[in-house]
Amino acid sequence: MLHYAVVFLVIALVAALFGFGGIAASAVGIAKILFVVFLVLAIASMIAGLIRRG
């Protein structure tokens, strides 16, 4: 999931470099959403791991 967030961020940077503002904004939005999903899943996984050990 984090890999896809980084890929969309790179796409956004390249699009912004070439002047495609709309595509860059969309790619940044997708990257933000994927990063938040990654954080939620990582925290849930960490909590589940702590519960299993306990």
Backbone hydrogen bonds, N-H to C=O, Kabsch-Sander energy under -0.5 kcal/mol:
donor,donor_aa,acceptor,acceptor_aa,energy
5,A,1,M,-1.8
6,V,2,L,-2.2
7,V,3,H,-2.3
8,F,4,Y,-2.5
9,L,5,A,-1.9
10,V,6,V,-2.4
11,I,7,V,-2.4
12,A,8,F,-2.3
13,L,9,L,-2.2
14,V,10,V,-2.5
15,A,11,I,-2.6
16,A,12,A,-2.5
17,L,13,L,-2.0
18,F,14,V,-1.7
19,G,16,A,-0.8
20,F,15,A,-2.9
21,G,19,G,-1.3
24,A,20,F,-2.1
25,A,21,G,-2.5
26,S,22,G,-2.1
27,A,23,I,-2.5
28,V,24,A,-2.3
29,G,25,A,-2.1
30,I,26,S,-2.3
31,A,27,A,-2.4
32,K,28,V,-2.4
33,I,29,G,-2.1
34,L,30,I,-2.6
35,F,31,A,-2.2
36,V,32,K,-2.3
37,V,33,I,-2.4
38,F,34,L,-2.4
39,L,35,F,-2.4
40,V,36,V,-2.5
41,L,37,V,-2.5
42,A,38,F,-2.6
43,I,39,L,-2.5
44,A,40,V,-2.5
45,S,41,L,-2.4
46,M,42,A,-2.2
47,I,43,I,-2.5
48,A,44,A,-2.4
49,G,45,S,-2.1
50,L,46,M,-2.0
51,I,47,I,-2.2
52,R,48,A,-2.1
53,R,49,G,-1.6
54,G,50,L,-1.7
